Amino acid sequence: MDFSTYKTKFIKEAIHSGFSESELHRCLEYAEKLYSNNVPVIYNTTNLAGLVGYSKDYLHKAALFTPFFYRNFEILKKNGTKRTISEPLPSLKEIQYWILNAILYKIPVSDYAKAYKPKSGLMDNLKFHKNQPKVLTLDIENFFTSIRIGEVEKLFHQLGYSKLVSNLMAKLCCKDKSLPQGAPTSPCLSNLFFKPLDAILGEYCQMRKIRYTRYADDMTFSGDFDEKRLLKKVTETLRKYDLRINKSKTQLMTPDMRQLVTGIVVNKKPQVPFQKRNALRQTMYFITKYGLYEHRRYVGINQSNYLEHLIGQVQFVLQINPKDEEFQRYYLQLQKLFSEKRKYLNEFELFPI
């Protein structure tokens, strides 16, 4: 429905409901801005409740008592420390997915952002930085939790939503007054929050022929540049938005070094690091020689989805380098084992012991 059709329909219903001329004009002016941004018209809490399929009472409880609508758990990071994940309960997650699909995905993000957006991924981030004289990678400290609820509310308000609706949707997307790592809306909101920063840094880099991309909280710069001056510019820009660089993860890499971007080697062409490929190569050798069961028993692997895990690792290598014939063979071999596993499990269900 275009705005002209909406306007005609709204006027008819508003007059029937007894709206005054000023109320009618105010509502249409409000709706027109939302239409121009290609997002749904939401006048109030009742309107939002009808769209997401939950009661006003539920929305208010989820907004006021947010911690009770999440479950927290920890995952181990590569450096051995733990990261807290806050996963919303299914009902709140359903509401967040509605906000994500109906609103957030409708807003364009920066071309420099390569993660968390449709038709963009890891390879889009890597291809800009291969075979460069210098590669500088920076990591933003506490990325999601550094983006506060006030900034999220501002994003909704800028689209044209009222302060009341913007505040409610911000609360439904935040936990402890910041973006939770685990909510489906957090990645997209982080990209939208970072849009003006991407613009500032992108313009700075374009003027100096520096290549710049951002993959979530990983910022990558490549080319021939003065790294001290560039680092100063990035630090100052982030500071204006209350963000900080994780200095322990800052890396400057030259061609005589292994240049890594989001964990992938980019010196000549994108490639999974040798150590990871070689570890997979050795695993496949033992599986081929002794069989999957004997290999798992010898190494002491009790992981129930170990085979699926291996397939995922091989698929990742092929995602980076689809023409790798060696890993194509590994993939086919593992797929055959997976088919045999499924067949066995199906037979077991039919004839239980």
Secondary structure as UniProt FT lines:
FT   HELIX           3..16
FT   TURN            17..18
FT   HELIX           21..36
FT   TURN            37..38
FT   HELIX           45..52
FT   HELIX           56..64
FT   HELIX           66..69
FT   STRAND          70..76
FT   TURN            78..79
FT   STRAND          82..88
FT   HELIX           90..102
FT   HELIX           104..106
FT   TURN            111..112
FT   TURN            118..119
FT   HELIX           122..126
FT   TURN            127..128
FT   TURN            130..131
FT   STRAND          134..140
FT   TURN            141..146
FT   HELIX           149..159
FT   HELIX           163..173
FT   TURN            176..177
FT   TURN            181..182
FT   TURN            184..185
FT   HELIX           186..207
FT   TURN            208..209
FT   STRAND          211..215
FT   TURN            216..217
FT   STRAND          218..223
FT   HELIX           227..240
FT   TURN            241..242
FT   HELIX           247..249
FT   STRAND          251..253
FT   TURN            255..256
FT   STRAND          260..261
FT   TURN            262..263
FT   STRAND          264..265
FT   HELIX           274..290
FT   HELIX           292..299
FT   TURN            304..305
FT   HELIX           306..320
FT   TURN            322..323
FT   HELIX           325..350
//
